[in-house]
Amino acid sequence: MPTELLFREDAYLRTTTAQVLAVGERGIELTRTIFYPLGGGQAGDTGTLRRADGSTVPVIDTRKGEGPDRVVHVPAAGAAALTAGESVTLEIDWPRRYRLMRLHTALHLMSCVVRAPVTGGNIVPERARLDFDIDLNQLDAEHIERETNALIAAGVATETVWITDAQLDAQPELVKTMSVAPPRGAGQVRLLRIAGIDLQPCGGTHVANIGEISGIKVVRVRNEGKHNKRVEIVLSDNG
Ligand SMILES: [Zn+2]
């Protein structure tokens, strides 16, 4: 049974209530969730589930389940076993998630600064990286950092847009402007638009305004393979 994915419409939800749908070997499924499951390179959320008696079950990771819109909340070893049907209050580790949102949105901007196909990516709370199919000598850390920070300073709002496969087919020029081809077959695709800067399919969590990123530092540029030239960043106010 699918879970209602509240983070898709509002990435800023820190708490909500839900009922336990099922408890399996991999973890706990809920009627709805604010926990983002590992995907698109972005780490899964952590946090807690609070029971009616006030006790808590720590959630150490969140993963996709065995079907569309299914999410598994991974409990800490030795945590109390929840029962199907019981109500819980969800709380995500917000400072951690907010760093992930800022870094994730920063990668969207960096993918506009470096004009090359993206061949990989990863976002953890401490740092984020993108791999590009480009010659290493075309990646100038100082230039990437300066241009990305210039975009951040523009303080543009981000916007989630749902578009149907039929609408995409009717607008081939739209697909051409995207750095990543949108997936087809689910009926509709979720896009992130940063007006005047970027439009691309993405299921992750983003900040509402790119100004919230504040600034980034490029900490490393290196060769990770023929088609993988890696640029790693941190938030500039994050050490
Ligand atoms: Zn994204």
Residues whose N, C-alpha, C, O or C-beta is under 5 A from the ligand:
A	BS01	ZN	L192 C202 G204
